[in-house]
Amino acid sequence: MKAVVYKGPREVVVQEVPDPRIEEPADAVVRITTTNICGSDLHMYEGRSAVESGKVLGHENMGIVEEVGPAVRRVKVGDRVSVPFNIACGTCRNCEQGWTSFCLRTNPTEGVDGAAYGYANMGPYDGGQAEYLRVPHADFNLLELPPGGEHENDFTMLSDIFPTGWHGTVLAGMQPGDSVAVFGAGPVGLMAAHSAVLRGASRVFVVDKEPDRLALAERIGATPVDFGAGDPVEQIAELTGGAGTDCGVEAVGYQAHDPSGQEHPELVLDNLVKVVRATGGIGVVGVYVPQDPEAATEQAKQGRIGFDYGTFFTKGQHMGTGQCPVKRYNRQLRDLIIAGRATPSFLVSHELGLEQAPEGYERFDRREDGWTKVLLHPGRAA
């Protein structure tokens, strides 16, 4: 089959790789209809991770079940499914408590709980930027979707970024009526803003500097804040009469940078500590890593981010972090899409054939104007 394969920094190719097969009785093989380029894929693409050359990329996947193992009982050949990026066993202590993002059994990497498709340090699993994908523990992991092609571009967000954005608001402790500051208007940040609106936020501020992303934030009812035009904390303070916000979401991660492009890995955390009121919450769904050899500071190279913890403590704030347990939310979010309440496809800018993946990576990585979310459709022309 054809698949998108990582070769080295800023180099991905589409090439022939072995077809996936049933390896364990509980496996399924899914024919991919839509797979997305995620903002977190860019960490690998830019050479800022430990991903190995030859890795098939892609953790945002959906498609049609083509084959099932003898132990699969619920999922059937022909089912249309969303594939959560978490690969979970369903029976370990963390899975039983709903923390499928920290499964204790599926990742053999020492010191890492939780597995995912096509991602650095997340286990030996191929990704789904390909024609087919092997899904372990299929009955537990796969989410069934209505048959046909309706809502394809909405449902494809259920594998990661829509639940992750929602998770950011949950980690922040958001309640109906709260004001929310979302830092980062990439796909996850925009999904966090969309989720905050759906969950009844009174006001949502979205901080970024890219005009196309800020325009999308305004389109869904959020207030755009351009940090290239001035200190975002001061801008939000002015817009809130000095009160700040009730909570905030960090959707940027360890490559945070100032308007000039210089990296400051603590920048967004510091800004959120300043902008969120005393006793408010901060949800961190931007990616941070234990080691980053290309980081801007010696401490950050070791994963040590020196944010303003003293003020964080003094203000009595709380913080939640970590990868999203997709299964905790995806069924409800699917039903919000079906009901017409949620429309996460608003951020889709480009739909490409699989062969065009290298171009999609390059242009998305450059943050070219208008390239806000790229979908790949294996087996379909651009």
N, C-alpha and C positions, 0 to 999 in steps of 0.2 A: 504494500500500500504506500501511498504518498503521505509524508509527514513533514512538519516543520522541525528542523534539527538545529540545535545550538552548536556552533563551531568555535566561537571565540568572541571577544569583545566586539560588539556591533556587527556581528556576522551570524545570520541565520540563513539556512538554505532549505529548499523543499526537495526531498530526495526519497527514493524507495527504501523502505525499512520492512522487516518481517511483519506479517499480519499478526495481530494479537489472537490468542486462542484461549480456550478454557483450560486453566491450569489447576484450579481447585473446584470441588463440587459446587460451591456456593457462588461461583463466578458467573458473570454475563459478559457478552460482547455487544457493544452498542455501535451502530452506524451513526457517525456524527453528522448532524444536519447544520448545526451552528456552533462555532467555538470562537471565543473572543480573545483579543489581545488585552491583557490586564495591565494596569499601571505598575503592579508589582513585578510583572514580567520584565519591565524595563530595568530593574535592578540587575537581573541576570544579563540582559542584553548589553548593558553598559559595562559588564565585567566587574560589578560590585557585589559578587556573591561567589560561593564555592561550587557553583554548578559545573559539572564536568562536560567537556566537549563530547558531542554525540547524543546528548540528552534530547528526547522528544519533548517539546514544550507544550503547555496548554492545560490550565486547570479550570477554565470556565466552559463547560461542555453540556450539550444536550443532543438528543437524537432518538433513534428507533432501535429497540432491542432486536438483535439479529440471531442470537444464540444464547442459551442458558445451560448451566451445569445441572447435573442430576439432583442436587440438593435444593435448587431454587424452586419455590412453591408459589410465591405471590406474583412475581413478575413474569410476564409471558412474552414470547416472541411476537413482535409487532407493536408492543406498547411504546408509546411516545413518552420519553422520560427526561427529567432534569437530573444531572449528575452533580451532587454537592462536591466541592473541591476537597472536603475532608474525606479521607478513606478510614472508615471506622469499623471496628469488629462488632459493636453492638452489645457486647456482654462483659467488658472489663468494668472496673469500678467507675472510671470517668465516663464511659459511654452510658452506663446505667443511670448516672446522675445528670445526663444531658450534655456533657462536655465532650462531644464527638470530635472536637478540634484538638483534643489532647488524649486521644486513644492510646492505651498503654501497650497494645499488641501489634499494631500494623507498621510501625517504623523501627527497623533494626539499627538506625543511627544512634550511637551512644550519646546519651544525655538529651535526647530530643523525644518528647511525647507528641504524638500527632503525625499523621501522614497526609500527603497530597499528591496529585498527579503532576508530573513534569516540573518539579520545583526543587531547588537546591536544598539539601539536608532533610528533605521530607520523604525519604524512602526511595526504593529502587523502581518506582512506578513510572511508566511512560505517560506522557501527556496526551491530550485529546485534540491538539492542533494537527489533526490527521483524519484519515478516512474512517478509522475504526478505533475503539478504545476497549480495553479489558477493564471491567469493574468488579473488584472483589466484594464479597459479602453483599451481593446485589439486592437481595430481598430487604436488607436493612437500609442500604444506602440510597437506592434509587427512589425518586419521587415521580409518581405517575402524573401525566398531563392529559388533557382532553385530546382525542385523536384529531388529525387534520393538520392544517398549517396556521390556524388562527393564533394570534398573540406570539408568534415565533420570536420576534425581537424583544418582547417583554419577558417571556419565559426564560430566555437565555441569560437574563440577569439574575435568575434564582440560584445559580450555581455558586455565586460568590458575592458580587458587589452590592446587590440589593439587600440580602441578609446582613452583609458586613456593615453597610451604612446604618441599617436598623439597629444592629448590635451596638454601634457607637453611641446611639442615643440611649440605649438601655444601660450601657456601662456608665454613662454620665448621670444616670438616675433621673432622666427627664420625665416630667409629669405634664399632663394637659394644662395649658396656660403658661407654661414656662417660656422664657426667651432663651434662645440657643445661638451660640457662636460656633460656626463650622469653619475651621481653618483648612484650606485646600479645596479647590473646585475641580479636581480631577474626578473621574467616575465615582470613586467611593465617597468623596466629599459631597458630590451632587446627590448621590443616593442617601447620604445622611441627612441632607437638607430636605429631600423629598420625604424621607421617613419622618422627620421632625414635623413637617406640615401635616402628614397623615395622622400623626399621633397627637395633634392638637396644640402645637406650639403657638404662642401668641405672636412671636416675632422670630425670624430666623435670619441671622447675618452670615454671609458667606464671604470669606476672605481669600483673595487670589489676586493675580495681576494680569491674567490673560483675558482680553476682552471677550473672546468667544465663550469662555467658560462662565464669566460673570454674567453675560447675557442669558445663558441658560439658567443660571441661578435666579435671575429676575423673572424669567419666564414661568418658573414654578412657584412664584410668590415670595421668594426670599429677597432680602436687601443685599445687593452686592457691595463689597468693600474692597477697593483697589489699594493694596498695600504699596504699590508703586507710586501712589499719589500722596502718601503720608503714613505716619504711624497708625496701624490698624487699631491698636488699643485706644488711642486718642479719638479716632473716628467713631468707634463704637461707643465710647464714653459720651461723646457729644450727642450721638443719636439716642442714647438712653438716659439723658439728663444726669450723667455721672454715675448711674447705678450699676453699669455693667450688665452682664447676663446671668441668668440662673444656672446655666450649665454650658458646657462646650464640648466639641468633638475635634480631636486631632486626626486629620486624614492626610497628613503629609509624610511623616516618617523621618528616617535618619539622614535623608539628603535635603533637608530643609535649607533654603537659601534666601538671601536678602535680594532686593530688587536688582542689584548689580550682578547677581549670579554666584556670589561667594557663599560657600556653605557654612552654616552655623547649626549644628545638629540639635542644639538646645533651644533654638529660636522660637519655634511654635509652642513648645511647652512653657517657656517663659511668658509668652504673650497670653496664653490661656490662663496661667496663674494670675496674671494681672487683670484680665478682662472678666473672669468669672467671679461673682460675688463671694463673700465669706460664706462658708458652709456649702457652697455649690460643688457640683461634680464635673469631672473631666473624663471623657471616654476616649481612649487611645486605640485607634484601629490602623493608624499609619504604621508601616513596618519599621521595627528596630531590630538590630542583629547583635549577637555576642561579639563578633569581630568584624571589622571593616578596614582592611589594610589601606584603602584609598581615602580614609576619612581626613577631615581638615585638621584635627588635633590628635595629639598622641593618646589622650585618654579615650577619645571616640574610636580610635583604631582598636581599642580593647573593649568596645561596647559600653564605655563609661560616659554617660551623658550628664554633665554638670548643670542641671537646670536649677531654678530658684526654689529649692526645697524649703528654705527658711520661710519664705513668704507663703508657700503652699501650706506649711504647718501652721503658721501664725493665723492664716485665714480659715483654718479648720476645713479645708477642702478635702475631697476624696477623689480617688482615681481608679478607674478600671481599665485593664489592658488585655491584649491578646487576640489571637485569631478567632474568628467567628465560628461557633458551632452551628453550621448552616441548618441542620435538621430541626433545631429549636424553633426556627422561624419560617422555613420555606413553604410549608403547607398553607399557613395562614396568608403569606404573601402571594402565593399562587392564587388563592381564592379572592384576594383583593384585586388582582389583575383581572380575573374572570368577571368580577362584579363591576369592573370599570372604574374602581376607586383609585387604583395605582396604575401608573403608566411609565414604568422605568425606561421604556424605549425612547423617551424624549431626548436622551443624550446621544443616541446613535447618529454618527456622522457619515460613516462609510461602511459599505458591505462589499467585500472582496472575495474572489475565488481563492482557494488555498494557495495556488501558485503565486499570488500577489502578496503573500505574507511578508517577504523581505521588504517590499516597498512600504507595507503597512507599519512594520516595526520602525523603519527609518523615519518616516514622516511623523508618526505618533511620538517617537522619542524626541524629535526636534521641536515638539509642541507647535507644529505648524498651525496657523490660524485655520480653524474649522475642523481640525482632526481631534475630536473630543472622545470618540469611542469607535473602535474598529471591530467589526464582526467578520469572521471568515466562514464561508459556506463551502465545505468540501463537496466536490461533485457538482458544483453549480458555477456557471460563469459569473463574472463580476456584475 
